[in-house]
Structure formats: C-alpha cells, structure tokens
C-alpha cells in the first residue's frame, strides 16, 4: 500500500460509510411509497413499549399524527392488534417530499402478550402515544377483553 493511500485511509473509510448510508436512503425511498400499497395491507408498524407489574400489563404505542378515535383495537389469538391510518399532514399535500421519516398510510401492529388473561381497563392518548392498561385476570375469569 502506498504512503498516499495509507495517509488518506480514514477519509476513504468515512467516504465509504457515507456512500453506504446514501445507498440505504435511496433503497428506503425506492421501496417506501406512501399510499401506493393496497389500502387493506399495512404499510408500517409503530414502535411499542410493554411493562408488566404484579397486577397489570401496560402498553405504550407511538402514534404521531394519528387521531385516537381512528385507532382500532382487536384480539388476535394471544395478541392485541392495534391498527389505523396515519395520513400525511396537510402541509405535505401537493408539496415535494424532501424527507419522509415518519411513516404514513395504514399501519397494523400485532403485539404478542404474555400468557394469562387480561381486561382493558385504561385507554389514554397523550403526546402522540396511546397508553393501554390491561388488568391481569384470575385464570378462572370469564371472557377476557370484554372492554375493548
């Protein structure tokens, strides 16, 4: 390896890393087209935090720009499904999109729950997050999820 190449190696590695990031960004733009997929298929999944206490299970779902009355909750076997549509903001309509990091379109997130029976006892929406409180039920309790 010549002296010049050795001396420029840190810059070459930095340039290579930037090129990889640029390629990843182009691929993301190529495959993520809001509104172009079928309306029945989800385009993205929101992130979820889950906390378990002795008496309850707490789920926090990040839903920026989603109206709480548009969120649908359902049971899917041993999991909870959160689904809705996040529309592009009014400012984006008719504008050239320069960056789109907050996904838009139909989303659906299936959240596998730990073993047990639960009842939805709290549903609140604040600061772009949906918080769900699921009370743990005794194993003999009838019809879990009665308050969804």
trRosetta pair geometry for C-beta under 8 A, 3 or more apart (Angstrom, degrees):
i j d omega theta_ij theta_ji phi_ij phi_ji
1 5 5.1 -115 -176 83 92 126
1 6 5.5 109 126 -58 117 93
2 5 5.0 92 60 9 79 102
2 6 7.1 -146 97 -5 40 90
3 6 5.7 -59 -149 38 32 112
3 7 6.2 30 156 -20 68 109
4 7 5.9 -56 -146 36 28 110
4 8 6.4 8 161 -2 64 113
5 8 6.2 -69 -143 48 28 98
5 9 6.6 60 152 -63 62 85
5 12 7.8 9 -161 -28 72 153
6 9 5.7 -22 -157 -23 32 119
8 11 5.1 -59 -170 48 73 112
8 12 5.6 80 130 -31 88 101
9 12 5.4 -54 -142 35 33 114
9 13 6.3 33 160 -19 67 103
10 13 5.8 -54 -149 36 31 110
10 14 6.4 32 152 -19 64 106
11 14 5.5 -51 -147 37 35 114
11 15 6.2 37 153 -20 66 105
12 15 5.7 -54 -147 37 30 111
12 16 6.3 33 152 -20 64 106
13 16 5.6 -53 -147 36 31 113
13 17 6.4 34 153 -20 64 104
14 17 5.7 -53 -149 35 31 111
14 18 6.4 30 153 -17 64 105
15 18 5.7 -53 -148 37 32 111
15 19 6.3 35 152 -21 64 106
16 19 5.6 -53 -148 35 31 114
16 20 6.5 34 152 -20 64 103
17 20 5.7 -52 -150 33 33 112
17 21 6.6 32 152 -17 64 104
18 21 5.7 -54 -150 37 34 112
18 22 6.3 36 151 -20 66 106
19 22 5.6 -53 -147 36 32 113
19 23 6.4 33 153 -19 65 103
20 23 5.7 -52 -148 36 32 111
20 24 6.4 34 153 -19 64 104
21 24 5.6 -52 -148 36 33 113
21 25 6.4 35 152 -20 65 104
22 25 5.6 -53 -149 35 32 113
22 26 6.5 33 152 -19 65 103
23 26 5.7 -52 -148 35 34 111
23 27 6.4 34 154 -18 66 104
24 27 5.7 -54 -149 37 32 111
24 28 6.4 37 151 -23 64 104
25 28 5.6 -51 -149 33 32 114
25 29 6.5 29 154 -15 64 104
26 29 5.8 -56 -150 39 32 109
26 30 6.2 36 151 -25 66 107
27 30 5.4 -53 -146 33 32 115
27 31 6.4 4 165 2 67 110
28 31 6.7 -75 -147 48 23 90
28 32 5.6 -12 171 10 66 123
29 32 6.5 -67 -118 52 21 90
29 100 7.9 112 -109 44 82 107
32 43 7.8 97 -147 179 81 105
32 100 7.4 -163 117 97 121 120
32 103 7.4 -98 -164 -117 128 93
33 36 3.9 4 110 16 117 136
33 37 7.5 141 75 -29 86 77
34 43 6.8 74 -121 179 60 164
34 88 6.3 106 129 -58 155 112
34 100 7.0 -122 -21 178 124 151
34 103 7.4 164 -92 -168 105 62
34 104 4.3 26 -135 74 140 104
34 105 4.9 -159 -148 -43 77 108
35 88 7.8 -52 -36 -18 123 115
35 104 7.3 -14 -36 112 86 108
35 105 5.8 -149 -56 -94 49 103
37 41 5.3 -95 155 76 119 112
37 43 5.5 167 35 -88 139 93
37 105 6.8 71 43 -173 108 148
37 106 7.7 -112 85 39 114 106
38 41 4.8 72 68 10 95 105
39 106 6.3 114 -168 -32 53 140
40 106 7.6 -93 -163 98 6 174
41 106 7.0 130 89 78 37 132
42 45 7.0 59 146 -68 138 71
42 83 7.1 -107 -88 -129 117 100
42 105 7.9 126 -167 120 47 101
42 106 5.2 -117 -115 117 50 92
42 107 5.3 61 -154 -147 106 28
42 108 3.8 -115 -72 20 142 97
43 103 6.4 180 114 177 106 119
43 104 7.5 -9 90 94 149 42
43 105 3.6 33 18 96 152 135
43 106 5.6 113 0 58 91 64
43 107 6.4 -65 55 -78 74 63
44 103 3.8 52 -29 147 171 163
44 105 6.7 111 6 66 99 101
44 107 4.9 -42 75 -105 75 102
45 107 6.2 149 -98 -164 29 101
45 108 7.0 -44 -100 79 78 46
45 109 4.6 112 -156 -94 89 89
46 61 5.4 74 104 -179 131 90
46 62 5.2 -163 -180 71 107 71
46 63 5.6 -23 -119 -80 163 67
46 82 7.2 -63 46 99 119 126
46 107 5.9 73 -27 155 88 152
46 109 5.5 -82 45 -39 76 143
47 61 7.7 162 89 -150 44 51
47 62 4.9 18 60 27 89 122
48 59 6.1 -20 -167 -165 109 97
48 60 6.9 150 -158 77 56 50
48 61 5.2 -16 -104 -100 85 71
48 62 7.6 -139 -75 9 39 77
48 82 7.9 145 -87 26 125 140
48 109 6.2 154 -40 158 125 146
48 111 5.6 -124 151 -101 173 124
49 59 7.2 154 81 -157 53 46
49 60 4.4 -2 54 53 101 103
50 57 6.8 -11 -168 -177 96 96
50 58 7.1 155 -156 83 47 55
50 59 5.4 -11 -103 -103 77 73
50 60 7.9 -160 -70 22 36 69
50 111 7.1 153 -71 -173 129 124
51 57 7.4 160 84 -161 48 49
51 58 4.5 -10 60 59 96 105
51 60 7.9 32 0 -7 102 102
52 56 7.6 -166 -148 99 50 45
52 57 5.2 -16 -106 -109 78 74
52 58 7.6 -166 -76 22 31 72
52 114 6.7 15 -90 7 148 146
53 56 5.2 18 51 51 106 75
53 57 7.8 -158 26 -75 67 32
53 58 7.3 47 -7 -11 100 106
55 135 6.6 -25 156 -145 86 76
55 136 5.8 -145 -171 29 38 105
56 121 7.6 -89 -120 41 122 125
56 133 5.6 -15 -175 -169 138 88
56 134 6.1 145 -165 77 78 49
56 135 5.3 -44 -102 -104 90 47
56 136 6.2 -138 -86 -12 32 83
57 113 6.8 71 149 -148 170 103
57 114 7.0 -172 -100 29 137 105
57 118 6.0 -49 30 -114 124 140
57 133 7.8 145 76 -161 49 43
57 134 4.3 -18 61 65 96 109
57 136 6.9 101 -19 -62 89 85
58 131 6.8 -13 -169 -168 96 93
58 132 7.2 158 -155 82 48 54
58 133 5.7 -14 -104 -105 77 65
58 134 7.5 -165 -74 24 31 76
59 80 7.2 -128 -25 70 170 148
59 111 6.3 71 -131 150 142 168
59 131 7.2 159 84 -154 53 45
59 132 4.4 -4 57 55 102 103
59 134 7.1 42 -5 -8 103 111
60 129 5.3 1 -173 178 95 126
60 130 7.3 158 -156 79 45 48
60 131 5.2 -11 -103 -102 77 76
60 132 7.9 -166 -73 22 34 69
61 82 5.4 -85 -118 121 167 173
61 109 6.8 169 -136 62 122 149
61 129 6.6 151 72 -161 43 69
61 130 4.5 -13 58 58 102 100
61 131 7.9 -169 21 -74 70 31
61 132 7.4 33 -5 -5 107 107
62 128 6.5 18 -159 132 69 97
62 129 5.6 -35 -101 -102 50 84
63 66 3.9 -67 166 42 108 128
63 71 6.9 -28 -134 -85 169 126
63 84 7.2 45 -147 51 131 137
63 86 7.3 -163 -167 -79 77 118
63 125 7.7 -53 62 -138 125 107
63 128 6.2 -165 74 178 54 64
63 129 6.7 129 25 -116 77 28
63 130 5.4 34 7 -14 131 103
64 86 7.5 53 84 -139 61 141
64 102 5.7 -73 82 -151 132 134
64 128 4.3 7 -95 -157 64 130
65 86 5.2 80 97 -157 105 106
65 87 7.5 -130 152 58 113 59
65 89 6.5 -96 -132 -68 133 91
65 102 6.9 100 7 147 135 138
65 104 7.9 -46 102 -103 145 86
65 128 7.4 18 -12 -128 48 104
66 70 6.2 -126 -178 71 84 118
66 71 6.5 79 145 -66 123 97
66 84 5.3 97 -160 101 127 143
66 85 7.8 157 -125 84 98 34
66 86 4.9 -69 -75 -92 93 90
66 128 8.0 95 33 -151 80 69
67 70 4.5 82 71 0 91 111
67 71 7.8 -154 96 -22 52 81
67 84 8.0 -161 58 -175 64 143
68 71 5.8 -44 -160 10 43 116
68 125 3.9 -126 -88 -16 131 164
68 130 6.8 146 -120 -100 89 101
70 84 4.6 94 125 -151 92 120
70 85 6.6 -87 165 44 131 74
71 82 6.4 -18 -168 -165 106 89
71 83 7.5 140 -158 74 58 37
71 84 4.6 -57 -100 -54 53 134
71 125 8.0 167 6 -84 143 132
71 130 6.2 127 -122 -94 173 155
72 81 7.9 -12 110 111 88 92
72 82 7.5 147 78 -158 54 40
72 83 4.8 -26 63 68 103 89
72 84 6.2 157 10 -71 77 71
73 80 6.5 -19 -162 -173 94 101
73 81 7.1 147 -157 79 44 58
73 82 6.0 -12 -101 -101 72 66
73 120 7.4 89 132 -90 155 159
73 123 7.8 -112 -22 -114 153 137
73 132 7.6 134 -112 -105 145 143
73 148 5.2 -133 104 -161 113 105
74 80 7.6 150 78 -161 37 56
74 81 4.8 -18 64 59 87 107
74 83 7.5 -10 15 15 106 112
74 148 7.1 114 -106 156 34 147
75 79 7.5 149 -159 84 55 43
75 80 6.5 -38 -104 -106 56 56
75 81 7.3 -176 -90 13 6 89
75 145 5.2 -16 -58 -129 138 171
75 148 6.9 -148 -32 -29 96 167
76 79 5.0 -24 70 71 91 93
76 80 7.4 146 24 -114 84 8
76 81 4.8 66 -13 -33 122 117
76 110 5.8 -60 61 -131 144 113
78 112 6.4 28 106 -150 97 75
78 113 5.9 -138 159 52 74 86
78 115 7.7 -31 -154 -99 129 53
79 110 4.9 53 131 178 146 89
79 111 5.6 165 -166 77 98 42
79 112 4.7 -55 -93 -96 112 42
79 113 5.8 164 -112 -3 46 82
80 110 7.5 158 80 -155 38 50
80 111 4.9 -17 61 59 88 102
80 113 6.1 73 -12 -46 94 116
80 132 7.6 -171 154 110 162 164
80 134 7.9 -132 -55 -70 149 144
81 108 6.3 -8 -171 -170 102 95
81 109 7.1 161 -153 82 54 44
81 110 5.0 -21 -99 -100 82 71
81 111 7.5 179 -83 16 31 73
82 108 7.3 162 84 -153 49 46
82 109 4.9 -9 57 58 95 97
82 111 6.9 32 -2 -10 103 114
82 130 7.1 164 -149 78 142 148
83 106 7.4 7 -171 -176 95 89
83 107 6.6 -170 -140 96 56 57
83 108 4.2 0 -103 -107 101 81
83 109 7.4 -178 -72 21 58 58
84 106 7.6 -161 109 -143 29 59
84 107 6.4 -2 60 55 64 89
85 105 6.7 -67 -148 170 81 28
85 106 5.0 -36 -99 -92 83 61
85 107 7.3 153 -104 13 32 71
86 102 7.8 -107 143 147 146 96
86 103 6.8 95 65 105 135 71
86 104 5.2 -120 102 -131 92 55
86 105 6.7 -2 59 37 76 30
86 107 6.4 24 -1 -7 103 118
87 104 6.4 23 -178 -161 16 110
88 92 4.2 -96 164 77 116 138
88 93 6.6 142 99 -60 117 71
88 104 4.7 17 -68 -138 70 165
89 92 5.2 99 62 -1 72 102
90 93 6.0 -43 -162 10 42 115
91 95 6.6 4 148 -13 63 149
92 95 5.3 -105 -152 45 37 116
92 97 6.6 31 -154 -89 105 93
97 100 5.1 2 -180 -46 129 114
100 103 7.9 77 153 -100 95 37
100 104 7.4 -70 -169 3 118 107
103 107 7.0 104 108 -78 126 120
113 116 7.5 -100 140 56 109 85
113 118 6.6 -105 -176 1 153 141
113 134 7.6 -67 -132 102 135 169
116 136 5.8 -35 163 -141 142 96
116 137 7.5 148 164 49 91 69
116 139 7.6 -96 -139 -86 64 79
117 136 7.3 97 75 -165 58 57
117 137 4.2 -60 103 63 104 111
117 138 7.6 -16 58 79 122 26
117 139 6.4 139 6 -115 119 42
117 141 5.8 -173 108 62 145 108
117 144 4.1 -148 -170 -69 94 140
118 134 3.9 11 -179 171 130 116
118 135 6.5 145 -158 70 69 42
118 136 6.2 -42 -101 -101 73 42
118 137 6.3 -172 -93 1 17 96
118 144 5.6 76 56 -171 41 126
118 145 7.0 49 86 -64 75 71
119 134 6.7 147 64 -160 31 66
119 135 4.9 -22 60 57 91 97
119 137 5.5 87 -18 -55 102 116
119 141 7.8 -79 -42 137 119 150
119 144 5.8 -125 -69 -151 69 70
119 145 6.7 -144 -115 -63 51 23
119 146 6.3 -15 -132 33 103 85
119 147 6.0 67 180 18 89 110
120 123 6.4 22 173 -50 116 105
120 132 6.4 -53 -134 -167 99 103
120 133 7.3 108 -159 78 55 56
120 134 5.8 -36 -92 -101 51 73
120 145 6.5 45 -8 -136 97 56
120 147 4.7 -139 71 84 89 97
120 148 5.3 102 13 -80 144 64
121 133 5.2 -62 69 103 85 104
121 134 7.1 134 13 -123 83 21
121 135 4.6 51 -16 -21 134 111
121 147 6.8 76 -84 65 43 154
122 131 7.1 -24 123 117 106 93
122 132 6.9 152 89 -162 70 35
122 133 3.3 33 45 31 109 121
123 130 7.3 -13 -164 -172 79 94
123 131 7.5 164 -149 85 33 58
123 132 5.7 4 -104 -110 72 72
123 133 7.6 -126 -53 25 43 76
124 130 7.7 163 86 -155 39 50
124 131 5.1 -10 62 58 86 103
125 129 7.2 179 -149 88 55 41
125 130 5.3 -20 -101 -102 84 67
125 131 7.5 -175 -82 19 33 73
126 129 6.4 -20 71 58 59 83
126 131 7.2 -12 29 0 93 115
137 141 3.9 -89 169 42 120 151
137 144 5.6 -155 26 -101 148 100
138 141 5.1 119 60 -29 74 97
141 144 6.7 85 102 -72 111 80
143 146 5.0 67 129 -70 108 107
145 148 5.0 -5 180 -21 89 119
